[in-house]
C-alpha cells in the first residue's frame, strides 16, 4: 500500500490539530488541571511547583509519592539481583 496525498493530508491535519490542542491546553493549563482534579484525575507532576511555595499538605504528599517510587525501584533492583546467576 503506497502513501497517497490523502495520507499526507490526514497526517498534516492531525499534526495541526494536535499542535492547536497543546497550545490551548498550555494557555489554560491551570483551569484544565483544576477541572480534572475536581473530577479525580491528577495531572500535575510531583515537583511542578516551587517547593518553597507549596503548602505543608502538598509537601507531605510529594514526599510520600517520592518514597513510594524509591521503594518500588529498590524492590525492582533487589529482584533483579536475585535473578542474576552468580559466577563461581
MIDOSE-1310 file (N, C-alpha, C; in nm, 2 decimals, decimal comma, always signed):
residues 88
xxxx	+0,08/-0,12/+0,00/+0,00/+0,00/+0,00/+0,09/+0,12/+0,00; +0,07/+0,21/-0,10/+0,15/+0,33/-0,11/+0,10/+0,44/-0,03; +0,18/+0,53/+0,00/+0,14/+0,65/+0,07/+0,08/+0,75/-0,03; -0,04/+0,79/-0,01/-0,10/+0,88/-0,11/-0,11/+1,02/-0,05
xxxx	-0,16/+1,12/-0,13/-0,17/+1,25/-0,09/-0,28/+1,26/+0,03; -0,37/+1,17/+0,03/-0,47/+1,17/+0,13/-0,41/+1,13/+0,27; -0,31/+1,04/+0,27/-0,24/+1,01/+0,39/-0,16/+1,13/+0,44; -0,09/+1,20/+0,35/-0,01/+1,31/+0,39/-0,10/+1,42/+0,44
xxxx	-0,22/+1,45/+0,37/-0,31/+1,55/+0,42/-0,37/+1,52/+0,56; -0,40/+1,39/+0,58/-0,45/+1,35/+0,71/-0,35/+1,37/+0,82; -0,22/+1,33/+0,79/-0,11/+1,35/+0,88/-0,09/+1,49/+0,92; -0,09/+1,58/+0,82/-0,07/+1,72/+0,84/-0,19/+1,78/+0,92
xxxx	-0,31/+1,74/+0,89/-0,43/+1,79/+0,96/-0,42/+1,74/+1,11; -0,39/+1,62/+1,13/-0,37/+1,57/+1,27/-0,27/+1,64/+1,34; -0,15/+1,67/+1,28/-0,05/+1,74/+1,34/-0,09/+1,88/+1,38; -0,16/+1,94/+1,29/-0,21/+2,08/+1,32/-0,31/+2,08/+1,43
xxxx	-0,40/+1,99/+1,44/-0,50/+1,98/+1,54/-0,43/+1,95/+1,68; -0,33/+1,86/+1,68/-0,26/+1,83/+1,80/-0,18/+1,95/+1,85; -0,12/+2,03/+1,76/-0,04/+2,15/+1,80/-0,14/+2,25/+1,86; -0,26/+2,27/+1,79/-0,35/+2,37/+1,84/-0,41/+2,33/+1,98
xxxx	-0,43/+2,20/+2,00/-0,48/+2,15/+2,12/-0,38/+2,17/+2,23; -0,25/+2,14/+2,21/-0,15/+2,16/+2,30/-0,13/+2,30/+2,34; -0,14/+2,39/+2,24/-0,13/+2,54/+2,27/-0,24/+2,58/+2,36; -0,37/+2,54/+2,33/-0,48/+2,58/+2,41/-0,47/+2,52/+2,55
xxxx	-0,42/+2,40/+2,56/-0,40/+2,34/+2,70/-0,30/+2,42/+2,78; -0,19/+2,45/+2,72/-0,08/+2,52/+2,79/-0,13/+2,66/+2,83; -0,21/+2,73/+2,74/-0,27/+2,86/+2,77/-0,36/+2,86/+2,89; -0,44/+2,75/+2,90/-0,54/+2,73/+3,01/-0,51/+2,62/+3,10
xxxx	-0,38/+2,59/+3,12/-0,34/+2,48/+3,20/-0,39/+2,47/+3,34; -0,39/+2,58/+3,41/-0,43/+2,59/+3,55/-0,58/+2,55/+3,56; -0,66/+2,61/+3,47/-0,81/+2,59/+3,46/-0,84/+2,44/+3,43; -0,77/+2,39/+3,33/-0,79/+2,25/+3,29/-0,75/+2,15/+3,40
xxxx	-0,63/+2,18/+3,46/-0,59/+2,09/+3,57/-0,68/+2,09/+3,69; -0,73/+2,21/+3,72/-0,83/+2,22/+3,83/-0,96/+2,14/+3,80; -1,01/+2,16/+3,68/-1,13/+2,08/+3,63/-1,10/+1,93/+3,65; -0,99/+1,88/+3,60/-0,96/+1,74/+3,60/-0,94/+1,70/+3,75
xxxx	-0,88/+1,78/+3,83/-0,86/+1,75/+3,97/-0,99/+1,74/+4,04; -1,08/+1,82/+4,01/-1,22/+1,82/+4,07/-1,29/+1,69/+4,03; -1,25/+1,63/+3,92/-1,31/+1,50/+3,88/-1,23/+1,38/+3,91; -1,13/+1,39/+4,00/-1,05/+1,28/+4,04/-0,93/+1,24/+3,96
xxxx	-0,89/+1,33/+3,86/-0,78/+1,30/+3,77/-0,66/+1,39/+3,81; -0,55/+1,33/+3,86/-0,44/+1,42/+3,90/-0,34/+1,42/+3,78; -0,32/+1,54/+3,73/-0,23/+1,56/+3,61/-0,09/+1,61/+3,65; -0,08/+1,69/+3,76/+0,04/+1,75/+3,80/+0,15/+1,65/+3,83
xxxx	+0,27/+1,69/+3,80/+0,39/+1,61/+3,84/+0,42/+1,65/+3,98; +0,51/+1,57/+4,04/+0,54/+1,58/+4,18/+0,61/+1,72/+4,21; +0,70/+1,76/+4,13/+0,77/+1,89/+4,15/+0,74/+1,99/+4,05; +0,61/+2,00/+4,01/+0,57/+2,10/+3,92/+0,58/+2,24/+3,98
xxxx	+0,55/+2,25/+4,11/+0,55/+2,38/+4,18/+0,69/+2,40/+4,25; +0,72/+2,52/+4,28/+0,84/+2,55/+4,36/+0,81/+2,50/+4,50; +0,90/+2,42/+4,56/+0,88/+2,36/+4,69/+0,86/+2,47/+4,80; +0,92/+2,59/+4,78/+0,91/+2,69/+4,88/+0,77/+2,75/+4,88
xxxx	+0,69/+2,74/+4,77/+0,56/+2,79/+4,77/+0,45/+2,69/+4,80; +0,49/+2,57/+4,82/+0,39/+2,46/+4,84/+0,35/+2,46/+4,99; +0,23/+2,42/+5,01/+0,17/+2,41/+5,15/+0,23/+2,28/+5,21; +0,22/+2,27/+5,34/+0,27/+2,15/+5,42/+0,20/+2,03/+5,36
xxxx	+0,07/+2,03/+5,34/+0,00/+1,92/+5,28/+0,05/+1,87/+5,15; +0,08/+1,97/+5,06/+0,14/+1,94/+4,93/+0,28/+1,88/+4,94; +0,36/+1,93/+5,03/+0,49/+1,88/+5,05/+0,49/+1,74/+5,11; +0,40/+1,71/+5,20/+0,39/+1,58/+5,26/+0,35/+1,48/+5,15
xxxx	+0,25/+1,52/+5,06/+0,21/+1,43/+4,96/+0,32/+1,40/+4,86; +0,40/+1,51/+4,82/+0,51/+1,49/+4,73/+0,61/+1,39/+4,79; +0,64/+1,41/+4,92/+0,74/+1,33/+4,99/+0,69/+1,18/+4,99; +0,56/+1,16/+5,02/+0,51/+1,02/+5,02/+0,52/+0,96/+4,89
xxxx	+0,49/+1,04/+4,78/+0,50/+0,98/+4,65/+0,64/+0,95/+4,61; +0,73/+1,03/+4,65/+0,87/+1,00/+4,62/+0,92/+0,88/+4,70; +0,88/+0,87/+4,82/+0,92/+0,75/+4,90/+0,86/+0,62/+4,84; +0,74/+0,63/+4,79/+0,68/+0,51/+4,72/+0,76/+0,47/+4,59
xxxx	+0,80/+0,57/+4,52/+0,88/+0,55/+4,40/+1,01/+0,49/+4,43; +1,08/+0,54/+4,53/+1,21/+0,49/+4,58/+1,19/+0,34/+4,62; +1,09/+0,31/+4,70/+1,07/+0,18/+4,75/+1,05/+0,08/+4,63; +0,97/+0,12/+4,53/+0,95/+0,04/+4,41/+1,08/+0,01/+4,34
xxxx	+1,16/+0,11/+4,32/+1,29/+0,10/+4,25/+1,38/+0,01/+4,33; +1,39/+0,02/+4,46/+1,47/-0,06/+4,54/+1,43/-0,21/+4,53; +1,29/-0,23/+4,53/+1,24/-0,37/+4,52/+1,27/-0,43/+4,39; +1,26/-0,35/+4,28/+1,29/-0,40/+4,15/+1,44/-0,44/+4,13
xxxx	+1,53/-0,35/+4,19/+1,67/-0,38/+4,19/+1,70/-0,51/+4,27; +1,64/-0,53/+4,38/+1,66/-0,64/+4,46/+1,62/-0,77/+4,39; +1,50/-0,76/+4,32/+1,45/-0,88/+4,25/+1,54/-0,91/+4,13; +1,59/-0,80/+4,06/+1,68/-0,82/+3,95/+1,81/-0,89/+4,00
xxxx	+1,86/-0,85/+4,11/+1,99/-0,90/+4,17/+1,97/-1,05/+4,20; +1,85/-1,09/+4,25/+1,82/-1,23/+4,29/+1,82/-1,32/+4,16; +1,77/-1,26/+4,05/+1,76/-1,34/+3,93/+1,89/-1,36/+3,86; +1,99/-1,28/+3,88/+2,11/-1,29/+3,81/+2,19/-1,41/+3,86
xxxx	+2,23/-1,50/+3,78/+2,31/-1,62/+3,82/+2,45/-1,57/+3,87; +2,49/-1,63/+3,98/+2,62/-1,59/+4,04/+2,73/-1,67/+3,96; +2,84/-1,60/+3,94/+2,96/-1,66/+3,87/+3,05/-1,72/+3,98; +3,08/-1,85/+3,96/+3,16/-1,92/+4,06/+3,29/-1,95/+4,00
